[in-house]
């Protein structure tokens, strides 16, 4: 048993040594068992719960181009694999194509690097074993060179060439730094060219209202009317204006509509409780969790005689009787000074009256002329006219009459359209400050997790636990490897929800902008807090020794690269275990939609009204902001470790991660989950920009490795590569970013002959789907989704619908009788 704390202080802890292969084996056993169980469960449930696992295929007309997957246990795998990129574009859109293209690019890179890692890098490292790390912390300030084999020829010895210039295995680091950087640059450029070609042809071939609309901001006071804006745009002679939607201050109206939705739900709940029936007919293809009926007698209804006006206080049919044991629900009303008094009233009558008054207020507000704001959506007669306006400077005054691409009508966050620019700026800067504070908080939270990686750190805090761990190898492996990996995974799952909430508070105009902001924020967390900070915290054997000497460590800037290199070398096993858990364990859980399975019974228990039940069967939403940042980080981790010792393990697990991830996300994007934003593929540039950052980190890591072994001249030779990568990033952005932002006019002219991304929907109207209507011609995903939409605030045009109740026929205000759909009635 190892209980000598002096040994821990000296840094000779086997946490970085022979214990790691055992920890990785345990991680593989746990992850494979978890993932295999989840995958087999999915294969069993998939044909039985099509309402969950084929929700998009069943409920979306845009998925009709997809083949029907067989219901056999494994028979669906090959048909899913054979789905082409054309079908992917037709059904899931450009964002899904770009997202899966990143997985393909990562697979190509990892196949090549893994080949060199197994054929060259590993044999060279095996032939040149590394000595143990320095035994004391003080030696880090003056690292001794590791022993290496010098192979100097006779002529080199005779002419006196120094050992630094002789051939040894350290030259391999320099060669592969340049080789792998060139490979990454080649893949980025080649894949970007392909994405741009597909994007230009795809977007140029569709004529949605979004593609024909510009978002005009900074409108001066003298132009804030629809007619003046139309006249101004047409005077530019770039095309005809089809319609203009000038945003106005609709706050009062939006607030009334939001209140109406709340009151409507409360009225539906009151009626549902009063009628005593909470059961809704459930499709056998949904989750088999049956909601029990509430206690109390059933209501016997006569459909021939039953009439009721739920929005007016008219008399009910005399033949309709409520069971004697059931009482009308009561609502508690607070009133008086400081709302300290309350009284009980009839809930149904109270909410019906509030709903009636809100309907009157909404009707009056819709007739009101609201104050105009400096933002408008201008729809042109053609995509070419809109693109010319977006790519041009419309006015000579700064920050005035700025034309930008428009979001889709369904993506617009209308309450933010009338939010003043000053408030949006204040919100943006405030949330940036909050994220800075959160970064400090996450760093503090990662300290105990990093300490758990090392038994010696536990000795400092809890000697008894450390001694127990030293006595039990499996328990020590779980604490040192499994628990930190699980803690980091749970943190990576929870933090994106916090950043998603913060992004929605920034006042952005569209949900697409919110999603891009979520990607940026979550990547900052995963890259800085998880990778950089966690790597720094895990670099020493004693956490408290690091905290005592952190000032002295970082006072010498030349040692920072060596510090990171030494830390990365030690954390190789941890990152390997982390990727194993993500790829083999958690990806199958995502395929099984474990979160939806877990939350469904909870949401079902709380569901009372037909509206609640209808929301339970909606397809889950696929958010790139939750999945993409971690995917980019794992690719960067694989790149950083590609030349280090035992790099083949990280590369092999990384290759498995991206292959499994491509398959899982392909199924989810096509069959199970819905991505609601207008598909433009803008996320590709964000991916490539962050990969370029990873390339620079990879180069600095290799420079640190060479400096750690005192090959300073070779470390210096990496400096031109770093500057070259930064220059490549600048040129890449200048060259390709405009083509990922705009649609080339030449692409618009040749789009008439393109069928790229257009779904073949001849079978859209069939006996299996009688409720579907065949579209006019073949349409892209966005054309089908945005057909008939207009840029109008929903609060201005949405119908003020009645309530949904179960097994009860009702009559609306105009006297028409409601109809029943699957046991539900809409008034």
N, C-alpha and C positions, 0 to 999 in steps of 0.2 A: 504494500500500500504506500502510496506516495503522499506524505504529509509534511514534507520538509519545505517550509515557506521560503527558505533561503534559495532552494533550487528554483522555485518559481521566480524569485526576484532576479535570478541570474538569467532567466529567459529560457531555460532548458525544459520546456513542457512538451510532452508528446502530443499536445493538441494539434501541433503542426506536423507531426511526424507520422509514425506507423499507424496511429489510430484512425487516420483519415480514410484509407481504403475500406476499413471495416464500417465506418460511418456511411460511406457512399453505398456499400452493399445493403445496409439497413434501409437507407433512403430509397434505393431501387425497389426493395421488397415492399415497402409501405406504399410507394407511389404506384407501382404496377398493380398491386392488389386493389388499391382504391380505384385506379383508372379502369382496370379490367372489369371490376364489379359494376362500375357506372356504365361502361360501354355495353356489357351484356344486358343490363337492366334496360338501357335505351333500346337495344335491338328487340327486346321482348315487348316493351310498351309502345314502340313507334306505330305499329299497325293498329293498335287498340285505342290509342289516345291521339287520333289525328287532329282533333280540335286543338291540341297543344303542339304536337311535333310537326304538323303540316298546316299550321294556322294560316300562314301566308298563302299557301297553295289553295286552301279551301275558300278563303275570304277575299282574295285579291284577284281582280280580273287581269291584272298585269302579269300574273304568274301562269297564264294559260299556255304559254309557249314552252313551259317546262314539261319534261316527260313524267309520267306517273311512275313512281318508284314501286317496285314489287313489295308485297307484304311479307315475303319470306324473311327468315332471321338475318341472313347475311346477303341476300340477293340484291339489296338496294345499294350496296357499296360500289360495284362496278358501273351501274348506270349513272350514279352521281359523279364518279370519276370521269366518265366520258362526256359530260356536259361541256360544251364548247364555250369559248369566250364570246362568240356571237349570241348564244343563248343567255349567257351571264349578263351581257349588256342589255339584251331585250327585256329581261325580267327584273334584274336588280339595279341596273343603271351604272353610270360611270364611276361613282364613288366606290361601289363594290368591286368593280374591275380594277381600279387603282389600288385599293387596299390589298386585294389578293395578288396583284402584280408585285407589291413589295415583298410578300412571302416568297414568290418565285425568284426575285432578285437575290434575296438572302440565301435561298437554297443553292443557287448557282455559285455564289461566293463561297459558301461553306463546303461545297463539294470539292472545289479546287484547293482551298486551304487545307482541308482535311487530307487530301491526297499528299500534299507536300509535308504535312505534319507527320504522316505515317511513314512516308518513304525517305524523307531527308531529316526533318527536325528531330524526331524521336530517336532514330539511330545515332545521330550526332551527339545528342544529349546523353544517351546511354553509354556512349564511348568516352564521354567526359563527365564523370560523376561530379556532383557538386558537394562541397564540404558543408559541414553544419554551420548555421548562422552564428554570429558573434554571441558570446556567452553573457555579456553584460551590456546594459544600456549605454554605458559610457563609450563603448567601442563604436557605437553608431556614429559618433562625431568624427571618428577617424577610422573608417572601415579599412580592414586589411584586404588585400586582393585575394580572390579565390584562386586556388591552384588550377592551372590549365596546361594542357600539353602543347608545347611549341614544336612545330615541325619545320625547322630551318634547314634549308639545303646547304651544301658545302660552299657554293659560290656566295650565298648570302652571308655565311660566316666569315669568309675571306675578305669581303669588301666591307664588313662591319655594319650591316644593316641592323638597326635596333630591333628589339623584340616586338615593339609595338607594331612594326610593319610586317612581321612575319605571319605566315599563314597559321591560323588557329580557328577554333570553332566559333569564336565571337564575331568573325566576319559574316557568319551566317545571319546574325541579327540585322546587320546593315543591308545585306542583299535582299532579305525577305521584307524588310521595311519598305524598300523601293518597289519590290515586286507586288506585294499585296496592296500597296497604295495605288499602283498603276491598275491593278485588277479592279479595285473598288471604283476608281474613276471611270474606267471603261464601262463597267456595268451601269453606273449612274447615268452616263451619257447615252449609252445604247438604249437602256430602258426608258429614259426620259424622251428620247426621240420617238420611240414606239408609242408611249403614252400620249405624246403631243399629236402624233398622226391620228391615233384613234379618237382623241378628244376633239380635234378640229373637225374630223369627218362626222363624228357623232353629234356634236352640238350644232355644226353647220347644217345638218340634215333635218333638224327639227325646227318648228316654228311655234313654240309655246308663247303664251302671253308674257312669260318671264323673260324670254330671250328678246322680245320686242319692246321691253319696257326699260326705261332708265330711271334711276333714282336721282332726282335733282334736289340738291341741298344748297343752303346759303341763298335762298330767294329773297331779294330785297323787298321792302314794303310796297313799292310801287308796282310790283309784278305779282302780288299775292292774290291772284284770281285765276280761275281756270281759263278764261278767254284770253287774258294777257299772256299767260304762259304758253298757250297754244300758238298765239300770234308770234311770240318771240322765237319759238323753236322753228316754226315754218319759215320765218324770215331768214334763217340760216341756210335754207335751201338744201337741207340734207334729207328731206322726206316729209311726208304728211303725218300729222298727228291724229291718231285714232281716238284717244281719250286722255283726259288729264284728271288725276285724283289729287287734289290739294289737301294735305293733312291739316286737320283743325284740332282745336283743344276739346276733345270729346270726353274729358275726364268725368264730368257729371253723368253723362250717358253711360259710359263704361262702368261706373260705380253702381248705377241703378241695375244694369244688366247682371253684374256680379251678385248683387243682393237678391235679384230675382232667382238666380240659379240656386242660391242657398235656401230661400224660402220654398222653392219648388221641391227640393229634396226633402225638406222637413214636412211639407204637406203630403208627399208621397209616403213618407215613413209613417205619418199619423194615420193615413187611410189604410196602410198595410197592417198596422197594429190593430186598428179597429175592426177590419174585416177578418182578422184572425187567420189569414192564409199567407204564409211566407214561402210556400213551396212553389217553385217554378219548374216547368218541364225541362229536364236536362238531357242533352244529347248524350248518347252512350259513348261518343267519341271523346268526351271531355273527361276531366279527372273524376274518378269514381269516389268522390267524397259527397255523401248525401247529407244535406242540411235537414236536421230533424224539425218536425213541425212544432210550433210553440204550443204550450198547454192551453186547453180551452176547447169549447165545442166548435165544430165546423159550421161554416155559413152556407145555408142552402139558398141558392139563387135561382130565380126563374128568368131565363133569358128573354122569354116572350113578353113579360110584363115589366121588367126592371128598367127604369130610366132614372137618371140622376144628372144634375148639373153641378159639377164639382166646383166651378168657378163662380156660381151664383147661388144665392140662398133660396132656391125654389124647393117646393115640396117633393118628397120622394114618392115613388109608387106606393099606394097603400097596401098592395099585396106583398111588398117586400118588408120583412120583419127581421130585426136584429135579435139574436138569441138573448134571453133574459140575463144570462150571466156575464155578458160583455158590456163594458162601459166605454163611453167615448173618451179618447185620450185627453189628458189635461196638459196645458202648457203653463209654465210659471213665468209671469210678467213682472219685471222690476220697474219701479217708477219712484217718483218723489225726489226730494233733495238728495243728491249724491247717489241716487238709485238704491236707497237702503230699504225701501218698502217693496213688497211683492204681493201678487195675487194670482189665483188660479183661474184660468179661463178655458173654454172649450178649444182644444188645439186645432181641430179641423176648421171651425168657423173663423178662428183668429188668423190662421195662415191663409185661408181663402180670401179674407178681407185684405190682408197685406198684399197678397198677390194681385188682387184687383187694383189696388191703389198704385202698385208699382207699374202695372201695365198702362194705367192712365198716365203716370209720370213719363214713362218711356215713350209713349205715343206723342206727348206734348214736346218732349226734348228732341225727338226726331224732326220736328218741324222748325226747330230753333236754328238760327244762323250762328254757328260757332266761330270763334276767333281763329283766323288762319295762322298757320305756322310756316317757318321757312323750309318746308320739306314737301315734295310732291312726287308722285309716280306718273311718268309720262309714257304712254303706250304709243309706239310708232306703227306705221303700216307695214313695216318689214324689219327683219333682223338686221339687214345691212344698214338701214338708217339708224337703228339703235346703236350698233357698234361704232359707226362714224361719230355719233355724239359722245359715246363713252370714251373713245380714244382721242378726242379733240379737246382743246381748251376753249370754252365757250365765252368767257368774259375776261377782260383785262384786269379786273379788280381781284385781289387775293381773297380767298375763302368765300367767293361769291359765285353762284351758279355753277356748282361743281356737279358733273355728271358721272355717275358710277353705275356699276351693274346692279340690277334690282334683284332682291330676293323673290321667291315665289309668293303669291298671295297668301297661301296657307302658312308660310314661314314668318310673315311679318308679325312682330310684336307691337301691336297697335298702341298700347299705352306708352311705349317709348318713342313713338313718332312725334308726340307733342311734348316730350320732355325737353326742356331747354338745354342747349349745348353746354352751358356753364354747369348745370347739374350733372350732366353725363360726365364731364371732365372731373368734377369733384368726386363722383362715385368711382371713376376709374382709378384716380390717384389714391383714394381711401382704401379701395380693395387691394391695390398694389402694396400699400403699407401693411394691411392685414396679412397678406401673403408673406411679407418679410418677417412679421412676428411669428407666423405659423412655422416658417422655416427654422427659426430658433427653437420653437417648441418641439418640432419633429426631431431636431438634433438632440435635445435633452432626452426625448423619448427613446432615441436610438442608443444612448449610452449604456443602459442596462442590457440591451439586446447584444450589443457588441461585446460587453463584458462577459455575457454568457457563452460566447464562443471560446473562452479560455478558462480552464479550471483554475489557473493561478489567479485570475481576477476574482473568482468566487472565493478563493482563500482569503482575500483581503476583507470581504464583507461577511461571509458565512463559513468559517473554517470547518464546522461540523458537517455541513452539506458537502463541502469540497472533499473532505476525507471519505464520506460515504460514496461519492461519485468515483473517487479513485479506487475504491474497493470493488466496484461493480462496473465492468467495462461497458455492458449494454446500456445501463442507466446513464453512464457518463456520455455515451454516444448520443442518447436521446436528448440530454440537456444541452450538450455542446453543438449538436447539429440539427436535430429535428425541431426543437422548440424555437431557436432563432429563425430558422427557415419558415416555420409556421407563423411566427409573429410578424415577420416582414411581409409574408403573403397576405395576412389579414389586414395589415396596415395599407398595403397597396390596393386592397379591395375597398376599404372604408374611406380613404382620403379622397378618391375621385368624386364621391358624393358631396363632400364638403366644397371642393373646387367647382363642381357643377352648380351648386347653390350660389356660390359667390359670383360665378360668371353670369348667372341670370340676374344678378343685382346691378350689373354694370351699366345697364341701360342700352344694350345693343339693339339695333333695329330688327335683326332677323335671328331666327334660331340657328341658321347656318353659321353666322358669326359667333354665336354662343358656343357652338360645338367646336369650332376652330380654337376659341379661347380656352375651352376645357382641355383640348389636346395640348396646348402650349403650357398651361399651368400644371397639368399632371405630369408632363414630361420633365418640367423643372423640378418637381418633387422627386420623381424616380431617379433622375440623373444626379441632381445635386445632393439631396438628403440621403437617398439610399446608396448611390454609388460613390460619390466623392466623399461625403462626410462619413459614411459607414466604413469606407475603405481607410480613411484616416484614423478613425477610432479603433479599428481592428489591427493596427499596425504594430502594437507593442504587446508584450506578454503580460504586463501589469497595467491595468487601466489607470489606477491611481498614480503609478509612477509616471504615466504619460501626462496626466493632469498636472503633476508637480513640475515636470520639465518641459511643458508645451512651449513656454516662452523662450526657453533656451534652444529648443529644437528649431523653432521657426525664425529665430534671430539670424540664422545663417541661411540665406536664400538658396545657396548652391546645394543644400541638402534636401530641398523639398522634392525634387524629382526622384532622388534616391529613396526618400521616405515612402513615396507612393509606389515605387517599383518594388520595394521590399514588402510593402503591405499587400500588393496585388499577388505577389508570389505566394504569400501565406494564405490568402483568401481564395485561392484557386479551388480548393475542395468545397468551400462554402458555396461559391457561385455555381459549381457543378451540381451540387445537391439542390440548389434553388431552381436551376433550369430543369432538372429531373422531375421535381415536384410539379412545376408548372406544366411541363409537356406531357408526362405520363400520368399524372394524378388529376390535375385540375381541368385540363382540356376535355377529357371525357365527362367530367361533371358539368362543364358548360354545355356540352352536347346534350346531356340529359336535362338541362335547364333546372339544375338543383335548386336555384333560388326561387324559381316559379313554383316548383313542387313544394318547397318549404312554406312559402307565403300563401299559397292557394287555400289551404284549410283555414288559416288565420283570417284571410279576407272573406272566405265563405261564411265563417261564423258571424262576422260583422255585417254581412249583406242581408238587407231586408226587402228592398224594393226591386222591381224588375230592372230598373236602371242600374242598380248595383250588380245584379247578375249579368246584365249585358256587358258591363265593363270587365267582368272576370274572364270573358272568353275572347277578348281582343288580343291580337298577336303582340308579343313582347316587342319593345323598341330596341333596335341595335344602335348603340351609341359608340362611334369611333373614339370619342374622347375617353372612354373607359378602357378600351382594349389596345389602342394603337401605341400609347406611350411606353407601356411595358414591353411591347414587341420590339420597338426601336431600341430600348435599353438592352434587351437580351442580344440583339444583333451587335450593338457596340461592345458588350462584354465579350462576345465571341471574337470580335476583331481585335480587341486589346490583348486577349490571351493567345492569339493565333501563333505566336512565335515562341512563347515562353515554355518552360519545361512542363511536361505533361499537358501540353496544349491540346492534344488530340482528344482528351476527355471532354473538355469544354466544347470543342468543335463538333464532336460526335453527338453529344447531348443537344447542342444547339441545332444541328441538322435535323435530329428527330423532332425537336420542338417545332420548327417551322414546317416540316412535312405534316405533322399531326395537326398543327394549327391551321394550315391551308385547307385541309380536308374538313375540319370542324366548322370553320367560319364559312366555307363554301356552302355547306348544308344549311347553316343558320340564315345566311343572307338570301338564299334561294327559296327555302321551304318554310322556315320556322319563324323568322323575325322580320320586322319591317323597319326600313330606314326612311323617315318621312321628309327629310330635307330635299330641296332641289339638287339634283346630282350634277356636279360640275367638275369633280376631280381635283379641287384645289389643294387637297391634303397632300398630294404628291410632293410638292415643293417643300412642305414642312418636314416630310420624311427625309428627303435628300439633304436638306440643310443640316439636320441633326446627325445624319450619317457622316457628313463632312466634319462636324465637331468631333465625332467619335474617331475619325481618321487622325485628327491632330492629337487626340489623347493617346491613341495607339502609338504614334511616333514618339511622343514624349515618354511613354512607358518604356519603349525600347532604348531610348537615350538614357533613361534612368537605370535600366539594367546594365548597360555598358558602363555607366559611371560607377555603379555599385561594384563592378569588378575592375575598376580603374583602367578601363579602355577609353580614356578621355578623348583621344583623337578621333576614334571611330564614333563616339557619341556626338562630337562636334559635326561630323559629316552628315548627321541627320538634320541639322539645322536648315540646310537648303531645301530638304524635303518638306519641312514644316512650312517655310515661306512659300514654297511652290503649291502646297495644298491650300493655303489661305488665298493665294492668287487664283487658283482654280475655282475656289468657292465664289470669289468675286466675279470672275468671267462667266461662270455657270449661271449665276443669278442674273447678270445683265443680259445674257443670251437667251435663256430659256424661260425666265419668269414671265415676260410679256405674253408668250404663247400659251402659258398656263393660266393667264389672267383674262385675255381677250380671245375673240374669235377672228381669225384672219378673214379679210374680205374675199380673198381668193377661195377660201374654203366654202364660203356661202354660195359662190357662183357655180361650183362643181357639185354642190350638195343635192341638186335635183336628180342626179343619177345614182345616188347612194342609198343603199338599204341597210347600212350598218346600224345595228342596235334596234331594228324594227321588228316587232314581234309578229310572228305568224299566228293569227288568231281566227282562222276560219272556223275553228271548233268552239269559238267563244259561246255560241248559242247551241246548246245540245240538250238532250233529255236529262243528262246528269246534272246540268246547271241551267234549269229553265228560267231562273231569275236574272240571268245575265243577258245583256243586250249586245249584239254584235256591233263593234265600232265601225265607223265609216273609214274603210281603208286600214292600212297597217300603221301603227303608231309606235313611237318610242315610249319608254317608261314615263317620262315627264309629260309628254303630250297626252297620254291617257289619264294621268293623274290630275293635270291642270285643265282638262277640257271643261269649258263653261265657267271657269273662275274669272273673277274680276277683282281689281284692286279697290275694294270697298271695305270699310270697317264693318265687321260682322254685327256690331251693335246697332248699326243703322238699318240692316236688311234682314236679319235673322227673324224667322217667324216666332211669335210668342206662343209656343206650343203648350199643350196641357200636360197633365200628369200621366204617369204610367201606373196602372194598378193591375191586380191579378184577378182573373175570372170574374170580372164585373164590367158589364156594359154600361157606358156612360154617354152622355150627350153634350156636345160642345155648345158654345154660346149661339152659334148660328143654326142649331137644331139638328145637325148631322150626327149620326151615330158612329161611335168609335168602332174599330175593328180589332179582332184578336189575332195575334201572331204568336204561335207556340205557347199558348197559355197566358200571354201577356196582352194587356189592353192599353192602348195609347189614346188619351183624350185629346 
